[in-house]
Amino acid sequence: MGLYTDEEVMHKAEVLVEALPYIQKFNRKIIVVKYGGSAMMDDSLKKSVIKDVVLLKLVGFKPIIVHGGGKDISKWVQRSGMEPRFINGLRVTDENTLEIAEMVLNRVNKSLVQLVEELGVRAVGISGKDGGMLKVRRRYSNGQDIGFVGEVESVDTKIIMDMLNNDYLPIICPIGYDENYHSYNVNADEAACAIASAVNANKLAFLTDTEGVFRDFSDKDSFIPRMTVQEAEEFIKGGYATGGMLPKLENCIAALNNGVSRVHILDGRIAHCLLLEFFTNKGIGTAIINDEM
């Protein structure tokens, strides 16, 4: 391997210097990463995301991963001879589907733990049932019963904080209990928001299959790199939020109104998107912040 040119050396140095103030600012701060979408299905992207999270931890951040597994769940539901059904974007979850969902999510969970451990960081994979972390109630979709789908009522943070304080990286899958200890599948976005709010996270990052927020998705020049809560609320009221972006923005607003300092919507299909957003001046996604910041 040849030597770096002077230009390459200077570029690498500039990248590190640009990252320094962000490393200083967020040292010892809690960062929640909601991991899902295509970044979970592509092995190279999966390794890229995990490397990013490990690096965040090694430079002093306190990351927490909350993951979904929707595409894998649908695949296994079909393999079991059933057809995945959704109402208003929420999976209809009968007892058989819940059993498959919990199996798949736990399998994904332990695979992520393994990837983190291979990079030399200690990780613990848990579900929202562990330590009674996620207490939920049955969720309805416009009055329709969609089965064992939970809406988060409260988060017990003790087990999460114990792991962070003992230098473990928590990896959480979104299964919770109701008051009668029945299991429920929870939307991973909602679980990530609830957990981020409960631990007073400084940042919450959603890895998605889009570059961020657009005023008009068909017009790439309408990309919005930064929004306040008020602007996000007006964006929704104006009818600009469509498809999966609407519930995601609603979750972002809820998290910001409940103590999270900043929310990022990132394209998980871009390798090292977390580092590019957190450690560079320009960033690559949409950041949503509290109005007073």
LINNORGI-V959866 format. One record per backbone hydrogen bond with DSSP energy under -1.0 kcal/mol. NH is the residue of the N-H (numbers start at 0). CO is the residue of the C=O. E is the energy in kcal/mol with one decimal. If there is no record, write none. Layout:
nh=NH co=CO e=E
nh=NH co=CO e=E
This chain:
nh=8 co=4 e=-2.4
nh=9 co=5 e=-2.4
nh=10 co=6 e=-2.2
nh=11 co=7 e=-2.3
nh=12 co=8 e=-2.2
nh=13 co=9 e=-2.6
nh=14 co=10 e=-2.1
nh=15 co=11 e=-1.9
nh=16 co=12 e=-2.5
nh=17 co=13 e=-2.5
nh=18 co=14 e=-1.6
nh=19 co=15 e=-1.2
nh=22 co=18 e=-2.2
nh=23 co=19 e=-2.5
nh=24 co=20 e=-2.3
nh=25 co=21 e=-2.2
nh=27 co=59 e=-3.1
nh=28 co=25 e=-2.2
nh=30 co=61 e=-1.9
nh=31 co=202 e=-2.6
nh=32 co=63 e=-3.2
nh=33 co=204 e=-3.3
nh=34 co=65 e=-2.6
nh=39 co=36 e=-1.9
nh=40 co=37 e=-1.0
nh=41 co=37 e=-1.6
nh=45 co=41 e=-2.7
nh=46 co=42 e=-2.2
nh=47 co=43 e=-1.8
nh=48 co=44 e=-2.6
nh=49 co=45 e=-2.3
nh=50 co=46 e=-2.4
nh=51 co=47 e=-2.1
nh=52 co=48 e=-2.4
nh=53 co=49 e=-2.6
nh=54 co=50 e=-2.5
nh=55 co=51 e=-2.5
nh=56 co=52 e=-2.1
nh=57 co=53 e=-2.5
nh=58 co=54 e=-1.8
nh=59 co=56 e=-1.5
nh=60 co=55 e=-2.5
nh=61 co=28 e=-2.6
nh=63 co=30 e=-2.4
nh=64 co=169 e=-2.5
nh=65 co=32 e=-2.7
nh=66 co=171 e=-2.3
nh=67 co=34 e=-1.9
nh=72 co=68 e=-2.6
nh=73 co=69 e=-2.5
nh=74 co=70 e=-1.9
nh=75 co=71 e=-2.2
nh=76 co=72 e=-2.5
nh=77 co=73 e=-2.2
nh=78 co=74 e=-2.0
nh=79 co=75 e=-1.2
nh=80 co=77 e=-1.8
nh=81 co=76 e=-2.1
nh=86 co=89 e=-2.7
nh=89 co=86 e=-1.8
nh=91 co=84 e=-3.0
nh=92 co=145 e=-2.8
nh=97 co=93 e=-2.6
nh=98 co=94 e=-2.1
nh=99 co=95 e=-2.0
nh=100 co=96 e=-3.0
nh=101 co=97 e=-2.7
nh=102 co=98 e=-1.9
nh=103 co=99 e=-2.9
nh=104 co=100 e=-2.8
nh=105 co=101 e=-2.1
nh=106 co=102 e=-1.9
nh=107 co=103 e=-2.7
nh=108 co=104 e=-2.5
nh=109 co=105 e=-2.1
nh=110 co=106 e=-1.6
nh=111 co=107 e=-2.0
nh=112 co=108 e=-2.0
nh=113 co=109 e=-2.1
nh=114 co=110 e=-1.8
nh=115 co=111 e=-2.2
nh=116 co=112 e=-2.8
nh=117 co=113 e=-2.2
nh=118 co=115 e=-1.1
nh=119 co=116 e=-1.9
nh=120 co=115 e=-1.5
nh=123 co=168 e=-2.0
nh=125 co=170 e=-2.7
nh=127 co=172 e=-1.5
nh=129 co=126 e=-1.4
nh=131 co=128 e=-2.0
nh=132 co=129 e=-1.4
nh=133 co=127 e=-3.1
nh=134 co=153 e=-2.4
nh=135 co=176 e=-3.5
nh=136 co=150 e=-2.0
nh=138 co=148 e=-3.0
nh=140 co=143 e=-2.4
nh=143 co=140 e=-1.9
nh=147 co=92 e=-3.5
nh=148 co=146 e=-2.0
nh=149 co=184 e=-3.1
nh=150 co=136 e=-2.9
nh=152 co=134 e=-3.3
nh=153 co=134 e=-1.7
nh=155 co=132 e=-2.4
nh=160 co=156 e=-3.0
nh=161 co=157 e=-2.6
nh=162 co=158 e=-1.7
nh=163 co=159 e=-2.4
nh=164 co=160 e=-2.8
nh=165 co=161 e=-1.1
nh=166 co=163 e=-1.6
nh=167 co=162 e=-3.0
nh=168 co=121 e=-2.2
nh=170 co=123 e=-2.5
nh=171 co=64 e=-3.2
nh=172 co=125 e=-2.0
nh=174 co=172 e=-1.8
nh=175 co=183 e=-2.4
nh=176 co=133 e=-2.1
nh=177 co=181 e=-1.5
nh=180 co=177 e=-2.1
nh=183 co=175 e=-2.3
nh=184 co=147 e=-2.6
nh=185 co=173 e=-2.5
nh=190 co=186 e=-2.4
nh=191 co=187 e=-2.5
nh=192 co=188 e=-2.2
nh=193 co=189 e=-2.5
nh=194 co=190 e=-2.6
nh=195 co=191 e=-2.8
nh=196 co=192 e=-2.4
nh=197 co=193 e=-2.2
nh=198 co=194 e=-2.0
nh=199 co=196 e=-1.1
nh=200 co=195 e=-2.7
nh=201 co=29 e=-2.2
nh=202 co=29 e=-1.4
nh=203 co=261 e=-1.9
nh=204 co=31 e=-2.9
nh=205 co=263 e=-3.3
nh=206 co=33 e=-2.4
nh=207 co=265 e=-3.1
nh=214 co=221 e=-2.0
nh=218 co=215 e=-2.5
nh=221 co=218 e=-2.2
nh=223 co=212 e=-2.9
nh=226 co=286 e=-2.5
nh=228 co=288 e=-1.2
nh=231 co=227 e=-2.5
nh=232 co=228 e=-2.5
nh=233 co=229 e=-2.4
nh=234 co=230 e=-2.2
nh=235 co=231 e=-1.9
nh=236 co=232 e=-2.5
nh=237 co=233 e=-2.1
nh=238 co=235 e=-1.9
nh=239 co=234 e=-1.9
nh=244 co=241 e=-1.6
nh=247 co=243 e=-1.3
nh=248 co=244 e=-2.7
nh=249 co=245 e=-2.2
nh=250 co=246 e=-2.3
nh=251 co=247 e=-2.3
nh=252 co=248 e=-2.7
nh=253 co=249 e=-2.1
nh=254 co=250 e=-2.4
nh=255 co=251 e=-2.4
nh=256 co=252 e=-2.3
nh=259 co=254 e=-2.2
nh=260 co=200 e=-1.2
nh=262 co=287 e=-2.7
nh=263 co=203 e=-3.0
nh=264 co=285 e=-2.7
nh=265 co=205 e=-3.0
nh=267 co=207 e=-2.2
nh=267 co=265 e=-1.0
nh=269 co=266 e=-1.8
nh=272 co=269 e=-1.4
nh=275 co=271 e=-2.2
nh=276 co=272 e=-2.0
nh=277 co=273 e=-2.7
nh=278 co=274 e=-2.5
nh=285 co=264 e=-2.1
nh=286 co=224 e=-2.5
nh=287 co=262 e=-3.4
nh=288 co=226 e=-2.6
nh=292 co=289 e=-1.6
